[in-house]
Amino acid sequence: MENTLGLEIIEVVEQAAIASSRWMGKGEKNTADQVAVEAMRERMNKIYMRGRIVIGEGERDEAPMLYIGEEVGICTRSDAKDYCNPDELVEIDIAVDPCEGTNLVAYGQNGSMAVLAIAEKGGLFAAPDFYMRKLAAPAPARGHVDINKSATQNLKILSECLGRAVEELVVVVMDRPRHKELIQEIRQAGARVRLISDGDVSAAISCAFSGTNIHALMGIGAAPEGVISAAALRCLGGHFQGQLIYDPEVVKTGLIGESKEGNIARLKDMGINDPDRVYNAEELASGQTVLFAACGITPGTLMEGVRFFKGGARTQSLVISSQSRTARFVDTIHMFDEPKTLQLK
């Protein structure tokens, strides 16, 4: 799957990032997201694959493109047999976030990117449009830190696993009212907190790369993005755990259903009978082969944002594979204008 789709999925996230970046700083987050969706879908539908969106543009809103359940790729078309043999292709599940951090793009802030993860059919957890309590950490702490432990306990464990003082650790937390006590506990334990307004996928992945000065992600964020983060961290050997949050009182801000009881009923309808279950990376991204790809829209910890120049643009992307056990950073020049022939004199 990596050999077939590796370069293709890089181009998918590149096109989404370029489209969205044209709206950077214009205060139009919905437009920045819409153009990213359109560009991602257009490029995806040119790939010889049989794909199905399992995490996309909203479970509840009737998104016209990249909605949950939409089939994508040339080999899902009604006339697919004119282009390929659909029966020879592996069916794949796809999780997408064409503009992860729409507010970041709209207001010209760092950390937004176009992102997706893919696996064989059934290889990605179809997370509901809920929230998720998350814990991400570097590979040496995998299986040692635990989401059921307190932040203080996990920081001590992380300190021992990394051979660093707690005071040297940096924990990324979303700047939300629900995290007031968590932030206070992290600081009291001696660690440092980096608050972000949006974009916790980037923060989670950064934990797995040395030199980023990010050692953990803690707190509650969107569940679909948690699955995408888990896919990347599974490939990188990092630690990720997620637990669905179904109580609006816990989230405090954002849409999460009308009531706790109603949300539990929704989960049961989806086949989730244990709403309090803690999932690890291998459960959220269980496919035999998992691929992750991202392209910076605005500058971030891991990647530069899209940079335009006369006649083209430059992007930086990241593709991670569980198959080859690689993480590749790809620097690409996109030439929009036709190259001009040099005239020798």
TADARA-V998299 format. One record per residue. PHI is phi in degrees with one decimal (* if undefined). NEAR is the number of other ideal C-beta (glycine too) atoms within 8 Angstrom. Layout:
BEGIN
{{PHI/NEAR} {PHI/NEAR}}
END
This chain:
BEGIN
{{*/11} {-63.5/10} {-63.3/5} {-79.5/8} {-112.3/13} {-51.9/11} {-70.3/6} {-61.2/10} {-71.3/13} {-64.4/14} {-66.0/9} {-62.3/14} {-72.9/17} {-62.4/14} {-64.5/12} {-64.8/17} {-65.7/18} {-62.5/13} {-61.8/11} {-68.4/19} {-65.0/14} {-67.0/7} {-106.8/12} {-62.9/14} {79.6/8} {-96.2/8} {73.1/6} {-114.3/8} {-65.9/10} {-65.9/7} {-68.9/9} {-58.8/16} {-74.7/12} {-60.9/8} {-68.6/12} {-66.7/16} {-60.6/15} {-62.1/10} {-68.4/14} {-64.8/17} {-65.7/11} {-60.1/9} {-70.9/12} {-64.4/12} {-77.3/9} {-100.5/6} {-91.9/13} {-76.6/9} {-156.1/13} {-116.6/12} {-111.8/15} {-136.3/14} {-78.1/15} {-105.3/10} {-135.1/14} {-147.3/12} {-84.5/11} {102.3/9} {-83.6/6} {-96.6/4} {-77.6/6} {-84.2/4} {-68.3/10} {-78.8/4} {-137.7/9} {52.7/13} {-79.9/12} {-62.6/11} {98.4/6} {-67.1/10} {-94.2/9} {-132.9/14} {106.4/12} {-56.4/12} {-82.8/12} {-108.3/11} {-73.0/7} {-63.4/3} {-101.8/6} {-57.2/11} {-66.3/7} {-79.5/4} {-117.8/9} {-160.7/10} {-103.0/6} {-55.9/10} {-69.9/4} {-89.0/5} {-99.5/11} {-71.6/7} {-75.9/9} {-125.7/15} {-100.3/15} {-131.4/15} {-112.0/16} {-129.3/12} {-142.9/13} {-59.5/14} {-141.2/15} {-80.3/14} {102.7/15} {-61.6/12} {-64.6/10} {-62.8/15} {-68.0/18} {-57.7/14} {-108.7/8} {66.2/7} {-103.3/10} {-75.2/8} {104.2/15} {-90.0/18} {-155.7/18} {-93.7/17} {-146.0/14} {-154.7/16} {-138.2/16} {-135.4/14} {-156.5/15} {-61.2/12} {-52.1/8} {86.7/7} {-90.3/13} {-128.5/18} {-69.1/10} {-80.0/8} {-65.7/13} {-70.1/11} {-78.9/9} {-114.1/13} {-103.7/13} {-144.4/14} {-78.8/10} {-127.7/17} {-140.7/15} {-121.5/14} {-155.4/14} {-66.8/13} {-54.5/9} {-60.4/7} {-95.5/13} {-60.6/10} {80.8/4} {-102.6/11} {-72.4/13} {-149.3/8} {-63.2/11} {-83.3/4} {-88.3/8} {-72.5/6} {-59.6/11} {-61.9/9} {-63.9/8} {-66.0/15} {-66.5/16} {-65.8/10} {-63.1/12} {-61.1/16} {-59.3/11} {-68.5/8} {-66.5/11} {-93.8/11} {66.6/4} {-128.8/8} {-68.0/7} {-56.3/12} {-64.0/7} {-90.6/5} {-82.2/15} {-120.3/11} {-114.5/15} {-89.3/14} {-137.3/15} {-68.5/12} {-78.7/7} {-135.9/9} {-55.7/6} {-65.0/10} {-101.3/12} {-56.3/7} {-70.7/6} {-62.1/11} {-61.3/11} {-62.7/8} {-66.9/11} {-60.2/14} {-67.2/10} {-65.6/7} {-73.2/11} {109.5/8} {-81.9/12} {-103.9/8} {-116.2/11} {-110.5/10} {-86.0/9} {-125.1/12} {-85.0/9} {-157.6/11} {81.3/14} {-83.5/16} {-65.2/15} {-59.0/15} {-64.2/16} {-62.5/14} {-65.5/15} {-60.5/12} {-59.4/17} {-85.3/12} {-110.6/10} {-70.2/4} {92.2/4} {-84.1/9} {62.0/5} {-125.7/12} {-114.0/12} {-166.5/16} {-118.9/16} {-132.7/12} {116.2/13} {-109.6/13} {-140.9/10} {-70.8/9} {-67.4/14} {-57.7/11} {-66.6/12} {-64.0/15} {-65.4/17} {-64.0/17} {-62.0/16} {-61.6/16} {-61.1/17} {-66.2/17} {-70.0/17} {-63.0/15} {-63.6/14} {-88.9/12} {78.7/8} {-81.0/15} {-97.5/16} {-146.4/16} {-133.3/12} {-140.3/16} {-134.6/11} {-63.1/15} {-110.5/13} {-118.4/11} {-100.1/9} {-56.5/9} {-68.3/6} {-76.0/9} {-70.3/12} {72.6/7} {-130.7/6} {98.4/5} {-85.2/3} {-145.9/11} {87.2/10} {-81.4/3} {-157.3/7} {-60.5/9} {-64.6/6} {-63.9/9} {-69.2/15} {-62.9/10} {-63.7/8} {-61.1/10} {-63.1/14} {-64.2/9} {-63.3/6} {-89.0/8} {88.8/5} {-98.3/10} {-89.2/6} {-114.4/5} {-67.1/10} {-97.4/6} {-61.8/8} {-98.7/9} {-101.9/10} {-101.5/9} {-61.6/13} {-69.7/7} {-85.8/8} {-77.2/17} {-130.1/16} {-94.7/10} {-59.6/12} {-63.1/5} {-122.6/12} {-125.0/14} {-122.0/18} {-129.7/15} {-142.4/15} {-147.2/18} {-136.0/18} {-65.5/17} {-94.1/17} {-111.6/16} {-57.7/8} {-141.1/14} {-65.0/8} {-98.4/12} {-135.0/13} {-74.1/9} {-84.1/14} {-68.7/13} {-121.2/8} {-89.0/6} {-140.0/7} {-60.6/3} {88.3/6} {-179.0/11} {-153.3/12} {-123.4/12} {-125.7/15} {-128.2/12} {-125.1/16} {-134.6/15} {-125.7/13} {-122.8/13} {-129.4/14} {-77.6/10} {-73.3/8} {-93.1/5} {54.8/6} {-130.1/6} {-129.3/9} {-108.9/7} {-95.6/9} {-117.7/9} {-102.6/7} {-126.8/10} {-100.6/7} {-105.5/10} {-100.9/7} {-79.5/6} {-89.3/6} {-66.2/3} {-59.4/5} {-92.5/4} {-73.4/4} {-73.8/4} {-97.4/4} {-80.8/3} {-113.5/2}}
END
